[in-house]
Amino acid sequence: MSHHTVRRAVLLCLALSAGACGGATRDVGPANVANPDRFLYDRGQAALKERKWLDAREYFRQVVDNYPGSPLRPDAKLAIGDTYLGEKSAESLVLADNEYREFLTFYPTNPRADYAQFKLAMSFFEQMRAPDRDQTSTRDALQELQLFFTRYPNSPLVPEARQKWREARDRLSDHNFEVGRLYFRMRVYAGAASRFQEILKEDPDYTRRDGVYYYLAELFLRADNKPEAIPYFKRLVTEFAVSEYLDEARERLQELNAQ
């Protein structure tokens, strides 16, 4: 089942659940308070800091549902997404995605739209799976982060977003690397070479490209193509001061230069 199918199913279940109970949120509204929206919002923020996701969400929901004219409504809408993102369950991450998307639809010019787009990307980032598993969520995270960079190039969140982008891109390259190494071990050398070369083409700054250099060099050696192997060993030795492949690459270079 695809991520988007799961997302639709979760949202449908939520809608049915809300309908079954009348769609009502538990009333936590204050009495005799001058600024009830501010009171509720501050209570929600306090609960959010304490990671009391459900309590925080109920306070924020009251602001969104009961105070349509409140200047705090957009921030409360965002905070609802934050409560779902904080829970980090499969279902809550889908709901976080939905909240951030709705915010961007309702408040596209809001000063915190960059935050919403970044957190939308994080709702996929938190769903990324191990390198040997399906990488749909990784690709979705990269897509949403790219949208963030395009739309909000001056956002103060850019440095953090770039770090997350690097982590997600590494995950995708890790996936290709593991497939390539599996082909190498199975002696499916053409398939291995294709995967390793794809990494260098699509992700030249891959954090763990030392392994790519090593296996490509070894592939050329096994094909008795020493002139093509040497540059990859040299790149490994030049670009990496620390690598599990470093000692062997140096030995290989000494042997090849001696020959």
C-alpha positions in Angstrom: 0.0 0.0 0.0 1.5 3.4 -1.0 2.0 6.2 1.4 -0.7 8.3 -0.3 -3.2 5.5 0.0 -2.4 5.2 3.7 -2.7 8.9 4.1 -6.2 8.9 2.5 -7.3 5.9 4.6 -6.1 7.6 7.9 -7.8 10.8 7.1 -11.0 9.0 6.2 -11.0 7.1 9.5 -10.4 10.3 11.3 -13.4 11.9 9.6 -15.6 8.9 10.3 -14.5 8.9 13.9 -15.3 12.6 14.3 -18.7 12.0 12.7 -19.5 9.2 15.1 -19.0 11.4 18.1 -20.7 14.4 16.6 -17.4 16.0 15.5 -17.1 17.8 18.9 -13.8 18.7 20.6 -13.8 18.4 24.4 -14.7 21.9 25.7 -11.7 23.3 27.6 -12.8 26.9 27.1 -12.2 29.3 30.0 -14.9 31.3 31.7 -14.6 34.9 32.8 -11.2 35.4 31.0 -10.6 38.7 29.1 -8.7 37.1 26.2 -9.9 33.4 26.1 -8.1 32.7 22.8 -4.7 33.8 24.3 -5.5 31.9 27.5 -6.1 28.7 25.5 -3.1 29.2 23.2 -0.8 29.7 26.2 -2.1 26.6 27.9 -1.5 24.7 24.7 2.0 25.9 24.4 2.7 24.9 28.0 1.3 21.4 27.3 3.3 21.2 24.1 6.6 21.9 25.9 5.7 19.1 28.3 5.1 16.8 25.4 1.5 16.4 26.5 0.4 16.1 22.8 -3.3 15.4 23.3 -3.8 18.1 26.0 -2.0 20.6 23.8 -4.0 19.7 20.8 -7.3 20.2 22.5 -6.3 23.7 23.6 -5.1 24.6 20.1 -8.2 23.1 18.6 -10.4 25.3 20.7 -8.7 28.4 19.4 -9.0 27.2 15.8 -12.7 26.1 16.0 -14.1 28.7 18.4 -12.2 31.9 17.6 -12.2 32.3 13.8 -11.2 36.0 14.1 -8.4 35.5 16.5 -4.9 36.6 15.4 -3.7 33.5 17.1 -5.7 31.1 14.9 -2.9 30.6 12.3 -0.3 29.8 15.0 -2.8 27.5 16.7 -3.3 25.7 13.5 0.4 25.2 13.1 0.7 24.0 16.7 -1.9 21.3 16.0 0.5 20.0 13.3 3.3 20.2 15.8 1.4 18.0 18.3 0.9 15.3 15.6 4.5 15.6 14.5 5.7 15.2 18.1 3.8 12.0 18.6 5.7 10.4 15.6 3.4 7.5 15.1 2.5 6.3 11.6 -1.0 7.8 11.9 0.0 11.0 13.6 2.6 11.8 11.0 0.0 11.5 8.3 -2.2 13.9 10.3 0.7 16.3 10.8 1.1 16.4 7.0 -2.5 17.2 6.6 -2.5 20.1 9.1 0.6 21.7 7.5 -0.9 21.4 4.1 -4.2 23.0 5.2 -2.2 25.8 6.8 -0.4 26.5 3.6 -3.7 26.5 1.7 -5.5 28.8 4.2 -2.5 31.1 5.0 -0.1 31.0 2.0 1.3 34.5 2.7 1.5 34.1 6.5 5.0 35.0 7.9 5.2 31.4 9.2 4.5 29.7 5.9 8.2 28.7 5.7 7.9 27.0 9.0 4.8 25.1 7.8 6.6 24.0 4.6 9.6 22.8 6.6 7.5 20.9 9.1 5.5 19.4 6.2 8.8 18.0 4.9 9.7 16.7 8.4 6.4 14.8 8.5 7.9 12.7 5.7 11.4 12.8 7.1 10.2 11.1 10.3 8.7 8.3 8.1 11.9 7.5 6.3 12.8 3.8 6.5 16.1 2.0 6.7 18.3 1.9 3.5 17.2 -1.6 2.7 13.5 -0.8 2.8 11.2 1.2 0.5 12.3 4.8 0.1 9.0 6.5 -0.9 9.0 8.7 2.2 12.6 9.7 1.7 11.8 10.9 -1.8 8.7 12.7 -0.5 10.8 14.5 2.2 13.4 15.6 -0.5 10.6 16.9 -2.7 9.0 18.9 0.1 12.4 20.3 1.2 13.2 21.3 -2.4 9.9 23.2 -2.4 11.0 24.9 0.8 14.3 26.0 -0.7 12.5 27.3 -3.8 9.8 29.2 -2.0 11.7 30.5 1.1 15.3 30.9 0.2 15.8 33.6 2.9 14.2 31.7 5.7 16.2 31.4 8.9 15.3 27.7 8.8 17.4 27.1 5.6 20.5 25.8 7.5 18.5 23.2 9.4 16.6 22.3 6.2 19.9 21.8 4.3 21.1 19.5 7.1 17.9 17.4 6.9 18.1 17.4 3.1 21.6 16.0 3.3 20.5 13.3 5.7 17.6 12.3 3.4 19.7 12.4 0.3 22.3 10.2 2.1 19.5 7.7 2.9 18.6 7.5 -0.7 22.2 7.0 -1.7 22.7 4.5 1.1 19.9 2.5 -0.5 21.6 2.4 -3.9 24.9 1.7 -2.2 23.5 -1.4 -0.4 22.0 -2.6 -3.6 25.2 -2.1 -5.5 27.2 -3.9 -2.8 24.8 -6.8 -2.9 25.3 -7.1 -6.7 29.0 -6.9 -6.2 28.9 -9.8 -3.7 26.7 -11.8 -6.1 29.2 -11.0 -8.9 26.6 -9.2 -10.9 29.2 -6.6 -11.8 27.3 -4.7 -14.4 24.5 -4.1 -12.0 26.9 -3.1 -9.3 28.7 -0.6 -11.5 25.4 0.9 -12.6 24.3 1.6 -9.0 27.6 3.0 -7.9 27.9 5.3 -10.9 24.3 6.5 -10.5 25.2 7.6 -6.9 28.2 9.7 -8.1 26.1 11.2 -10.9 22.9 12.0 -8.9 24.6 12.7 -5.5 28.3 13.7 -5.9 28.4 15.0 -2.3 27.2 11.7 -0.8 28.7 11.5 2.7 29.8 7.9 2.3 31.1 8.0 -1.2 34.4 6.6 -0.1 32.7 3.2 -0.3 31.5 4.0 -3.8 35.1 4.9 -4.9 36.4 1.7 -3.4 33.9 -0.7 -5.0 34.1 1.0 -8.4 37.9 0.7 -8.3 37.6 -2.9 -7.4 35.2 -3.5 -10.2 37.7 -2.1 -12.7 40.4 -4.2 -11.3 38.3 -7.3 -11.7 37.7 -6.3 -15.3 41.5 -6.0 -15.6 41.2 -2.2 -16.3 43.8 -0.8 -14.0 43.9 2.7 -15.6 40.2 3.2 -14.7 40.7 1.8 -11.2 43.6 4.1 -10.1 41.6 7.4 -10.2 39.0 6.0 -7.9 41.5 4.8 -5.4 43.2 8.2 -5.6 40.0 10.1 -5.0 39.3 7.9 -1.9 42.8 8.7 -0.5 42.6 12.4 -1.3 39.1 13.2 -0.2 38.9 11.1 3.0 41.3 11.3 6.0 39.2 8.6 7.8 37.7 5.6 6.0 37.4 1.9 6.6 38.6 1.5 3.0 41.6 3.8 3.3 44.4 1.3 4.2 43.4 -1.1 1.5 43.1 1.7 -1.1 46.7 2.9 -0.2 48.0 -0.7 -0.6 46.2 -1.1 -3.9 47.8 2.2 -5.2 51.3 1.1 -4.1 50.8 -2.2 -6.0 49.4 -0.6 -9.1 52.1 2.1 -9.2 54.8 -0.5 -8.7 53.4 -2.4 -11.7 
